[in-house]
């Protein structure tokens, strides 16, 4: 394995655990079932506020290292989406039998996971790959001042307005491709120019805890997670703070570096619309554990177990079918390039 950034690999694994626990809390209705103003209520919602940074941090990491469009990578990801879509369908069919949802929409989401956004993050990421060469060209063509001005404009329009307006410009709550571009631009800026270099690592960490606390306070005051959405000011500041903690941490290749290639499968399996009922309610019913301090400990241990099982499945899949998968990717990409070149030549004439 080539030399990797061990601290960022650790952050990726940590954020994937955050994603898994976020889905436990949300899809099981655990948070909704908590009794208000109890110790567990505040602890659970504070944890929820802290782990919501996972998605923005993943995109910041993408921007930090930068990506370029590679058809082979896009096709490989699409095959992974299709494989885990079919695999989770088979698992759900074995568990639920005839009770499984079999509407036309679900069938299309199963066989066309990219276009039907079976996993919204994966779809947005692949789209970002297509646009990356043009975004990178823009970044290379502007200086630091213009780059910062671009970030400021995006921050005001898509974060400040979304946080404090009743009619935000971005009505998706940060799930849009626009927010991905913004976070990518921030990640590239941090890599090229750095961000507030005088701020020390522990100060970034305190900032992460502080902004997460403000998200919790806003939730208690307003009764919703308006300031905990993916395009809110507070969540952005919290995400950037945690990201910079690990940017300023220097760790060489660790065990986490070997785990990273298998973490994407954790997301695909655990957040499959077929698996949500099984993982979040059938195996452990977190609503049965509300108002108990042990519930958060169980979530942590269960989250680690889910990650381990999903990564093992992905390891076996790649070990058994990795070579075949590579041959399919090469064949498809070769044919796709031939068709593309012919189409471009036809349009240019």
Phi, psi and omega in degrees: 000135179291158182299128182243168175274100185299324181292320179289325176297319176298318179297319179298315179295319179297316181292327176293323174296320176301317180299314181299314181292324176302318180290326174303310185294321184278308186288339178268355184062025179300312182296321181293333184273352182291143175283128185296149173064024171261166180299316181296322179302311182289321179296314182295318181287332175290317175300316179300320179295324182286323187272354178292349181288349189306308183296308177302322181295321178301320180286324175299319178298318178301316178292324182298316180270339180077149176227154174234153183288126174229117182302322180300319180291319179297317180293320178300317178295319180296320177297320178298317178299314181294317181299311183285337173294314179289320180297313180293330175295317180296318178298314180296323179296322179292327182278313187262340181063227183291347181286346184297143178297126182226035177289166180300322180297316180293323178296316179294321178295332180284316185268343178232063187296329181289304185290335179262010174051049176300326171233105189298322181296316181297318179298313179298322181294317180295319177298320177300323178299319180295324183270348185307317180301324181282324176294317179296322179296321177297314181298319181291338184271350182244157179269182184299319182298313180292326177297315179296320178298320178297317177296319180297317179298313179298319181299315181292312185288318189255347178246305181297309181298318180295329182280326188245001180252147175283340178235077184294154177293315176265103184272003183271354184075021178093005178277357184280162177294332179300317180294325177298317179297317180300312180295324177297318179296323178294314179301319178294321180298315181298320181292319186280315189246344187080168181219115178047063186299337181285343178285129184276167184301315182294331178289321174298320180295317177298322177298320178299313179295321183293311181293327175295322177295321178296325176297317178298314181298318180296324178295318181292325182284319187257347178078011177210169182262043179303324180268008177245010177283165186291347178245023179273156179299313185294318181291325177297313180297321178295318181294315180296323180296311180296319180301317182289336174301316183277333174297323181273001178257127183253110178229136177281180181308130181231186177300330180294331178295328178280339181276330187308316182301343183254000184285332180299325179294330178300315178295314184295320181282310187290333181252016172295139182294344175279332187266346186301316180297319183290308186288321188266348183225322186284313183287308176227126177265100185291340177294334178289345186248010180296151179068016174241136182296332181292342183300320181290324177294317179297320178299318180297311181294320179294322178297317178296320180294317179298316178301315182298316181294316181296319179292325177295318178300316181292323178298315180295318179299314182289325179292320184278323188237011183301313181293318178297319179299318179297320179295319178296317180298313181298315180298312182296316182295323179297314179293320181297320180293323178297314179295318181297314181297322178293319180294317179296317179298321179294318181289329182284338181277000000 
